[in-house]
Amino acid sequence: MDGRIERTVGHRLAPSYRPVVPPEQPQKRVERAISVLRQLGGFCKSEEHDGKITLRCFESLGLVVAGHPEACRLVETLLADALGLPVQQRCQTEPAPQCSFEIETGAG
């Protein structure tokens, strides 16, 4: 499958999660991303490096990727649309299921 369905669903869900945060405050948008991921069942920790923030998610959201890796494309699209920032999923199933999302903040 090419991911069109997951991306379409992500685009449709995004308006429900879109924050009212000015574009010049990317850190506030990242805080919103963490909130969105919590609502979806993920406990996330963030790491910042070279103008990018990586959110690593565990618990329920991480377990979903083990059986349904396409879920990461859906969440990637949802976050990118809701935040108005570039997002790249870096999910993995081995050695343990984990969803990771790299957010380009432009600060760095």
JOUR-V321628 format. One record per pair of residues at least 4 apart in sequence whose C-alpha atoms are under 6 Angstrom apart, sorted by the first residue. I is the first residue (numbers start at 1). J is the second residue. Records with the same first field share a line. If there is no record, write none. Layout:
I = J + J
This chain:
6 = 74
7 = 74 + 77
10 = 74 + 77 + 78
11 = 78
14 = 78 + 81 + 82
17 = 82
18 = 82
26 = 105
29 = 83
37 = 42
38 = 42 + 43
41 = 60 + 61
42 = 57 + 58 + 59 + 60 + 61
43 = 57 + 58
44 = 55 + 56 + 57
45 = 55 + 56
46 = 54 + 55
47 = 53 + 54
48 = 52 + 53
50 = 108
51 = 105 + 106 + 107 + 108
52 = 103 + 104 + 105
53 = 102 + 103
54 = 101 + 102
55 = 100 + 101
56 = 99 + 100
57 = 98 + 99 + 100
58 = 62 + 98
62 = 97 + 98 + 99
63 = 97
64 = 68
65 = 69
66 = 93 + 97
72 = 76
76 = 89
78 = 82
79 = 83
80 = 84 + 85 + 86 + 87
86 = 103 + 104
87 = 102 + 103
88 = 101 + 102
89 = 100 + 101
90 = 100 + 101
91 = 98 + 99 + 100
92 = 97 + 98
93 = 97
